[in-house]
Amino acid sequence: MTKRAYNFNAGPAALPLEVLQQGQEEFINFADSGMSIMEMSHRSAIYEEVHNEAQSLLRELLGIPDSYKVLLLQGGASTQFAMVPMNLLPAGKVGAYVMTGSWAEKAIKEAQLFGETAVAASSETDKFNRIPDLSTIQIPANAAYLHVTSNETIEGTQYKAFPETGDLTLIGDMSSDIMSRPVNVSQFGMIYAGAQKNLGPSGVTIVIAREDLVAASPKSVPTMLRYDTHVKNNSLYNTPPSFSVYLAGLMLKWVKGKGGVAAIEQINRDKTKLIYDRIDQSGGFYRGFADPSSRSDMNITFRIHTEELEKRFVQESEHHGFVGLKGHRSVGGLRASTYNAVPVESCRALAEFMSDFQKRNG
Ligand SMILES: *Cc1c(COP(=O)(O)O)cnc(C)c1O
């Protein structure tokens, strides 16, 4: 049996062992072609099948309506921060953003380079420890869209429901929780996500968009940054990240094998409950950062009362085979990322380690 770490990395993150093993089996000779998937033309029938299958699995698992396009792009979610306003924020209109934390801030900052923006709601005064009450969201009359970050990876908060925006386009950065729970795609005009947290390795970025939004981009937008370029060419305008698309496809099949996203959601909840219960039952030794109403099922953020103990926690956890438990440098503390591929055994081991560490240091 291969030795595997208890991997709680925030991204790139754990992949299922079965997926890695299948990738290994097919690595040198894919589909009897005498070469790896990385060595063949992206115009070949074999690659095209891999490409189309990844798209159709996304459609099937997320229940994406036929009136939506599924794009496989590059540049990460960070490139989407710019592509969204370049393509969808015309002069005279306002890009409205809900400020929930570090990633929402990056998204609005990028939009400010291209047009007028507005903060529709913010939890900054609470240090971004929660998702703002949806009833406080104020959308300017001339808004082009409302942008939300479904899961704040660094602060460890997550929307439990999304704002109802009627005819106004709702755009969601779902980089750190896509495919972790069912989502009503038709509530959104666009959803985007880098793959490396919940969908596969880094290198491919998923965009799910209502057809009419991506049919025609403004003339001045460069070819590679236009949604319509990728729509017209089935995301094969230029060389795609073929190996990443292939591995994401394997991961999607793995999700399907687990029973789909509803089943995965239950598994994820059971996993995070093990760790949140440890925090809540520690008598204050561990303190959750996120307000319980906004707790993420993907990134569990918590603190111990001294930085010294936090440091010791990380050091000792590493000796016990845990990886990635240090909080993001911008907020400090501790963080366990429990994406789809993190097995329940890792979470159980972490809960036990937390109890043990408290006994020794409480
Ligand atoms: C990681 C992350 C990003 C950035 O993704 P890249 O693919 O590295 O550009 C953006 N938004 C959220 C919510 C993230 O978790």
The ligand as a Gaussian input file, in Angstrom:
#p B3LYP/6-31G(d) Opt

LIG

0 1
 C       -8.147000      29.572000      -5.414000
 C       -9.233000      30.529000      -5.691000
 C       -9.141000      31.463000      -6.731000
 C       -7.902000      31.612000      -7.594000
 O       -7.801000      30.549000      -8.448000
 P       -6.603000      30.446000      -9.510000
 O       -7.046000      29.274000     -10.323000
 O       -5.340000      30.212000      -8.741000
 O       -6.564000      31.694000     -10.283000
 C      -10.209000      32.306000      -6.940000
 N      -11.317000      32.228000      -6.192000
 C      -11.442000      31.348000      -5.175000
 C      -12.687000      31.315000      -4.376000
 C      -10.396000      30.468000      -4.902000
 O      -10.517000      29.588000      -3.907000

